């Protein structure tokens, strides 16, 4: 699902490669190793480019910053299919599809190509994200997962996923149990021990449901528009009481996807 946090990339011809960056991720090296540089050079076929990145998406927080940047850089460099390029670079077609298409999406790889479909999303829903100051690298989050899962746990998650997708189309059907999980939140809890209490607290504050955002450590609360400010304010208190430095961000779903300017 795409939330209203954005990354903007401009790519222009130049005598040599230059990368400038502002906002989130501006502390990353601005050379040929920068993700935007690698994607743009791959699309253009050369690196004689001037690239500028401005991002509102925190890096390493489970908010899809890498996929969003890959899709944006691909579009800015003139890729015929930024979704496919972003999915190939990021390795997660669902992340790239949310960035490219906006809204709520289902996506997977079929014969090596990204296939995505948009799903209905109740316009009355809003979202509060608790963003800890701590970083959780995706590689570390993946390493915490078991190599195999029990059949019963896989079936449990599939059932909850179906319930969640149906409920996101109509908030009246959404119950907290729709975001229950047996595959990744439990194994990753040692990486963010405060997360169970924070997730429970978000629901007690008025959220319809709560869960990890991606690989974490950001936590997502699904709310109604009218209750989101209350949940956001409460989320700040929850973070403080748990001794977790961070912030609560009140966001809308973005339904537009990637746009390419002149």
C-alpha positions in Angstrom: 0.0 0.0 0.0 1.3 3.4 -1.0 1.3 6.1 1.7 1.7 9.9 1.2 5.5 9.9 1.7 7.3 10.9 -1.5 10.7 10.7 -3.2 11.4 13.0 -6.2 14.2 12.3 -8.6 15.5 14.5 -11.5 17.9 13.2 -14.1 19.6 15.4 -16.7 22.4 15.0 -19.2 25.8 16.0 -17.9 29.5 15.8 -18.8 30.0 13.4 -15.9 28.1 11.7 -13.1 27.0 13.9 -10.2 24.5 13.0 -7.4 23.0 15.5 -5.0 20.5 14.6 -2.3 18.3 16.3 0.3 16.0 15.1 3.0 15.9 11.5 4.2 19.0 9.5 3.1 21.0 12.6 2.3 23.8 11.2 4.5 24.3 8.3 2.1 27.4 8.4 -0.3 26.6 10.5 -3.4 28.7 8.6 -5.9 28.2 5.8 -8.4 27.1 3.5 -5.6 24.0 5.5 -4.9 20.9 3.5 -5.8 19.5 6.4 -7.9 22.8 6.5 -9.8 22.9 2.8 -10.4 19.3 2.7 -11.7 19.5 5.8 -13.8 22.8 4.7 -15.4 21.4 1.3 -16.1 18.3 2.7 -17.9 20.3 5.4 -19.8 23.1 3.1 -20.7 25.8 5.5 -19.4 26.5 7.6 -16.3 27.0 11.0 -17.8 24.1 12.2 -15.7 23.2 14.9 -13.1 20.9 13.3 -10.6 19.1 15.0 -7.7 17.1 13.2 -5.1 14.7 14.7 -2.5 13.1 12.2 -0.2 10.6 12.3 2.6 10.8 8.5 3.2 12.9 7.4 6.2 15.6 4.9 5.2 15.9 1.5 6.8 12.5 1.8 8.6 10.3 -0.7 6.6 8.6 2.1 4.6 9.8 1.1 1.1 12.4 3.8 0.5 14.5 1.6 -1.7 11.7 0.6 -4.0 10.3 4.1 -4.2 13.7 5.5 -5.1 14.3 2.7 -7.7 10.9 3.4 -9.4 11.4 7.1 -9.4 14.9 7.0 -10.7 13.8 4.6 -13.5 11.0 6.9 -14.5 13.2 10.0 -14.4 15.8 8.3 -16.6 13.1 7.3 -19.2 12.5 3.6 -18.4 9.6 2.3 -20.5 8.3 0.4 -17.5 9.4 1.9 -14.2 7.5 -0.8 -12.3 9.4 -3.7 -13.9 12.7 -1.9 -13.5 11.9 -1.1 -9.8 10.9 -4.6 -9.1 14.0 -6.0 -10.7 16.3 -3.7 -8.7 14.5 -3.9 -5.4 13.6 -7.5 -5.6 10.1 -6.9 -4.2 7.4 -6.4 -6.8 4.8 -5.5 -4.2 6.9 -2.6 -3.0 7.7 -1.3 -6.5 4.0 -1.7 -7.5 2.8 0.4 -4.6 5.3 3.1 -5.6 4.5 3.0 -9.3 0.7 2.6 -9.2 -0.4 4.0 -5.8 -3.2 2.8 -3.6 -3.5 -0.8 -2.5 -1.9 -3.4 -4.8 -1.2 -7.1 -5.2 1.9 -7.9 -7.1 4.2 -10.8 -7.9 6.7 -12.1 -10.5 5.3 -14.1 -13.3 7.9 -15.6 -15.7 10.3 -13.1 -14.4 8.1 -10.0 -15.0 6.3 -8.0 -12.4 2.5 -8.4 -12.6 0.4 -6.0 -10.4 -3.3 -5.5 -9.8 -4.9 -2.6 -7.9 -7.3 -3.5 -5.1 -10.2 -1.4 -3.6 -9.2 0.7 -0.6 -11.8 2.4 1.6 -11.4 6.2 1.3 -12.4 6.6 4.9 -9.2 4.9 6.1 -6.1 6.8 7.3 -2.8 5.6 8.7 -0.6 6.4 11.5 3.0 5.3 11.4 5.3 5.1 14.5 8.8 5.7 13.1 11.6 4.8 15.6 14.9 6.6 15.3 16.6 3.3 15.3 17.4 1.6 11.9 16.7 -2.0 11.2 18.5 -3.1 8.0 16.4 -5.4 5.8 19.2 -8.0 5.7 19.1 -8.2 9.5 15.3 -8.4 9.6 15.4 -11.2 7.0 18.1 -13.1 8.9 15.8 -13.3 11.9 13.2 -15.4 10.0 13.2 -19.2 10.2 14.1 -21.1 7.1 10.9 -23.1 7.3 7.5 -22.4 8.7 4.8 -24.8 9.9 1.9 -25.6 7.5 -0.6 -24.4 10.1 1.2 -21.0 10.5 1.2 -20.5 6.7 -2.5 -21.3 6.5 -3.2 -19.0 9.4 -1.5 -16.1 7.7 -3.2 -16.7 4.4 -6.6 -16.6 6.1 -5.7 -13.4 7.9 -4.4 -11.9 4.7 -7.7 -12.6 2.9 -9.6 -11.1 5.8 -7.4 -8.0 5.8 -7.7 -7.3 2.1 -11.5 -7.6 2.2 -11.6 -5.3 5.3 -9.4 -2.6 3.7 -12.1 -2.3 1.0 -14.7 -1.6 3.8 -13.5 -0.4 7.2 -16.8 -1.7 8.8 -15.4 -5.2 8.4 -12.0 -4.5 9.9 -11.2 -6.2 13.2 -7.8 -6.1 15.0 -7.3 -9.8 14.4 -7.0 -9.1 10.6 -3.4 -8.2 11.1 -2.5 -11.1 13.3 0.7 -12.8 12.1 2.7 -16.0 12.8 5.4 -15.7 10.2 7.6 -12.6 10.8 6.5 -10.3 13.6 7.2 -12.8 16.3 10.7 -13.8 15.1 11.6 -10.2 14.6 10.3 -9.0 18.0 13.8 -9.5 19.7 15.0 -6.9 17.2 12.4 -4.4 18.5 11.3 -5.7 22.0 9.0 -2.8 22.6 6.9 -3.5 19.5 4.2 -5.8 21.0 3.3 -3.2 23.6 3.2 -0.4 21.1 1.0 -2.4 18.7 -1.4 -3.2 21.4 -1.4 0.4 22.6 -2.2 1.7 19.2 -5.4 -0.3 19.1 -6.3 0.8 22.6 -5.8 4.4 21.4 -8.5 3.9 18.7 -6.8 2.2 15.8 -8.9 -0.4 14.0 -5.8 -2.7 13.7 -2.0 -2.5 13.9 1.0 -4.3 12.5 4.7 -4.0 11.5 5.3 -1.9 8.4 7.3 -4.1 6.1 10.4 -5.5 7.8 10.1 -2.8 10.5 10.9 -1.3 12.8 8.1 1.2 11.8 4.7 0.2 13.1 1.5 0.9 11.2 -1.9 1.8 12.7 -5.0 1.5 10.4 -7.5 4.2 11.5 -10.4 6.3 10.3 -9.8 9.8 9.2 -11.5 11.2 12.3 -9.6 9.1 14.8 -6.1 9.4 13.2 -5.1 12.6 15.0 -6.0 11.0 18.3 -4.1 7.8 17.5 -1.1 9.9 16.3 -1.0 11.9 19.5 -1.4 8.8 21.6 1.4 7.1 19.6 3.8 9.9 20.6 3.0 9.1 24.2 3.4 5.4 23.7 6.8 5.9 22.3 7.8 8.1 25.1 6.5 5.7 27.8 8.3 2.8 26.1 11.6 4.8 26.1 11.7 4.6 22.3 13.0 7.7 20.5 10.9 8.4 17.4 7.8 10.1 16.1 4.3 9.4 15.0 3.3 10.4 11.5 -0.4 10.8 10.4 -0.6 9.9 6.7 -3.2 9.3 4.0 -3.0 6.6 1.4 -1.6 7.9 -1.9 -3.7 6.8 -4.9 -1.7 8.4 -7.7 1.5 6.4 -8.1 4.6 7.6 -9.9 4.3 10.8 -12.0 6.8 12.1 -14.5 7.2 15.9 -14.9 8.7 17.9 -17.8 
